[in-house]
Amino acid sequence: MEKEQGEVELSLPIGTEVDLLAARKKTRVYSSEIGFSIKDVVSIVTAVSELSRNVLTYAGSGWLIIR
């Protein structure tokens, strides 16, 4: 999938517990920077946390890509 002009992508590896923490932190910062409300940021970070945990638990490793 091609990115449109001005589109930003956040790509994070998921393979360790440390990666889960980094994914949460980077998602929180990224979501805030692009203008989501605090309530929405919490919801986004919660979803990222659950998805990342599932990647680690069931697949062993993978990538989190946020567009």
N, C-alpha and C positions, 0 to 999 in steps of 0.2 A: 504494500500500500504506500503510495507516494504521499509525502507531507506537503501541505499547502504552504504558501509563503507565509511566514510569521508563526507557523505552528511549531510548538515546542514539544519534545518528547522526553520523558524521564524513563530511563532504562536502568534497572537495578537487578543484580544477580541475587538469587535466593538459594542458599546452600548450607547456611549455618544459622545458629541462634543470633549471632551478631548481625547477620544480614537482615533478620527480621526487625531488629531494633533500628538499623539504618534505614530500612524501608519506611518504617513508621515516621521516623524523624524527617526524612527527606520529603515524604508525602505531605506531612504537616506544613513544612516550610513552603513547598511548591504550591500547595492549595491556597495558603494564605496570600502568597505573592501574586497569584493571578486573580485574587479578589473574592474568593468564597467567604461567606460569613463564618463566624466561629462555630455555629451549630452545624453548618455543612461540612466544615473542616473535620469536626469530630466524627461525623458520619462517614466521611471519605476515609479517614485514618482507620476507623473501626473495620470497614470493608477490606481495606488493604491488609490490615493485620490478619483477618480471618483467611483471606485468600492466600496470603504468604505462608501462613501456618499450614494450610492444606497442601500447598506445593511442597513444603519441606517434609511433611508427614507422609504424604501418599506418593509423591514422585521422587523425593530425595533431593532434587534441586531443579532449578528452572530460572526463568526471568520474569520480573514484574515490569511491564511496559505501560506507562500512563501517557495518553495523548490528549 
